Amino acid sequence: MSSFLTKCGLCGLLVSLIIGLFGFLSGDIVLTDVTGPVPVLGEGGYDVQDLVVPTATGTKLQILAWILGQWRGGRVIRRALLNGNHPESLRQLALQVDKRIPSLTMPIQRLSDEDFEKAKKYAAEERGELRQ
């Protein structure tokens, strides 16, 4: 009887450790840094590839949505999927955009009259430079 209680205690301890490990791993994991050459905005040859994401419908979709959205370990899977698509390249390209171009919030929001005039002026300057 005591060996049975010992086995149950060890199994309970193992389950507790596994749950604690998933809780630890489900914390925020930062995006990876750029590996390889940094892309340069305006220089062609962007390596456009299909996104790698799981596809599902019906019950499979509901289960996948629960795992990725509700389960504590889902954050690790979501971060791995995100990092697999290399979003750091987009961040590097975004940092190279001219500061005079007004940024827009998402979803796209109408510019104020002042910002619209600034954008038109900048576009005219760019067209002038391209013609030369």
C-alpha positions in Angstrom: 0.0 0.0 0.0 2.8 2.4 0.8 4.5 1.8 -2.6 1.2 2.7 -4.3 1.0 5.9 -2.3 4.6 6.7 -3.1 3.9 6.1 -6.9 0.8 8.3 -6.7 2.8 11.0 -4.9 5.6 10.8 -7.5 3.0 11.0 -10.4 1.4 14.0 -8.7 4.8 15.7 -8.3 5.6 15.0 -12.0 2.3 16.4 -13.2 2.8 19.5 -11.0 6.3 20.0 -12.5 5.1 19.7 -16.0 2.2 22.2 -15.4 4.7 24.6 -13.8 7.1 24.2 -16.7 4.3 25.1 -19.2 3.4 28.1 -17.0 7.0 29.3 -17.1 7.3 28.7 -20.9 4.0 30.4 -21.7 5.5 33.8 -20.6 6.3 36.4 -23.2 9.1 35.3 -25.6 10.7 38.1 -27.6 10.9 38.2 -31.3 14.1 36.9 -32.8 16.7 39.3 -34.2 17.5 39.6 -37.9 19.7 36.7 -39.1 21.6 37.3 -42.2 21.7 40.5 -44.2 19.4 43.3 -43.3 16.9 44.1 -46.1 17.3 47.6 -47.6 14.1 49.5 -48.4 13.8 50.4 -52.1 16.3 47.9 -53.3 14.5 45.1 -55.1 14.8 41.4 -54.7 12.6 41.0 -51.6 12.2 37.3 -50.8 8.4 37.1 -50.7 7.3 33.6 -49.5 4.0 32.1 -48.4 3.3 32.3 -44.7 3.5 29.0 -42.8 0.3 28.7 -40.7 -1.9 25.8 -39.6 -5.1 25.4 -41.6 -8.2 23.8 -40.2 -12.0 23.9 -40.5 -14.9 22.7 -38.3 -14.1 20.8 -35.1 -10.3 20.8 -36.0 -10.5 24.6 -36.2 -12.3 24.8 -32.8 -9.7 22.6 -31.2 -6.8 24.5 -32.8 -8.3 27.9 -31.8 -8.6 26.7 -28.2 -5.1 25.4 -28.1 -3.6 28.5 -29.6 -5.9 31.0 -27.8 -6.9 29.6 -24.4 -4.4 27.0 -23.4 -1.5 28.4 -21.4 1.1 26.7 -23.6 -0.5 28.2 -26.7 1.6 31.3 -26.4 4.7 29.3 -27.1 3.2 27.8 -30.2 2.0 31.2 -31.4 5.4 32.8 -30.9 7.1 29.9 -32.7 4.7 30.3 -35.7 5.3 34.0 -35.7 9.1 33.8 -35.5 9.0 31.1 -38.3 7.7 33.8 -40.7 10.6 36.2 -39.9 8.7 39.4 -38.8 12.0 41.0 -37.9 12.6 41.8 -41.6 9.4 43.9 -41.6 10.6 45.7 -38.6 13.9 46.5 -40.2 12.2 47.8 -43.4 9.8 49.9 -41.3 12.7 51.6 -39.5 14.0 52.7 -42.9 10.9 54.6 -44.0 11.4 58.4 -44.3 10.2 60.2 -41.2 8.4 62.8 -43.3 5.9 60.2 -44.4 3.0 60.5 -41.9 2.3 57.2 -40.2 -1.2 55.7 -40.2 -2.8 53.8 -37.4 -4.4 50.4 -38.2 -6.9 50.1 -39.6 -6.2 53.0 -42.1 -7.5 56.2 -40.7 -8.2 59.4 -42.8 -5.5 62.0 -42.6 -6.2 65.4 -41.2 -6.1 68.2 -43.8 -2.7 69.3 -42.5 -1.2 65.8 -42.8 -2.8 65.4 -46.2 -1.1 68.6 -47.5 2.2 67.4 -46.1 1.8 64.1 -47.9 1.0 65.8 -51.2 4.0 68.1 -50.8 6.3 65.2 -50.1 4.9 63.1 -53.1 5.4 66.1 -55.4 9.1 66.4 -54.2 9.6 62.7 -54.8 8.1 62.9 -58.3 10.4 65.8 -59.0 13.4 63.8 -57.9 12.4 60.8 -60.1 12.1 63.0 -63.2 15.7 64.3 -62.8 
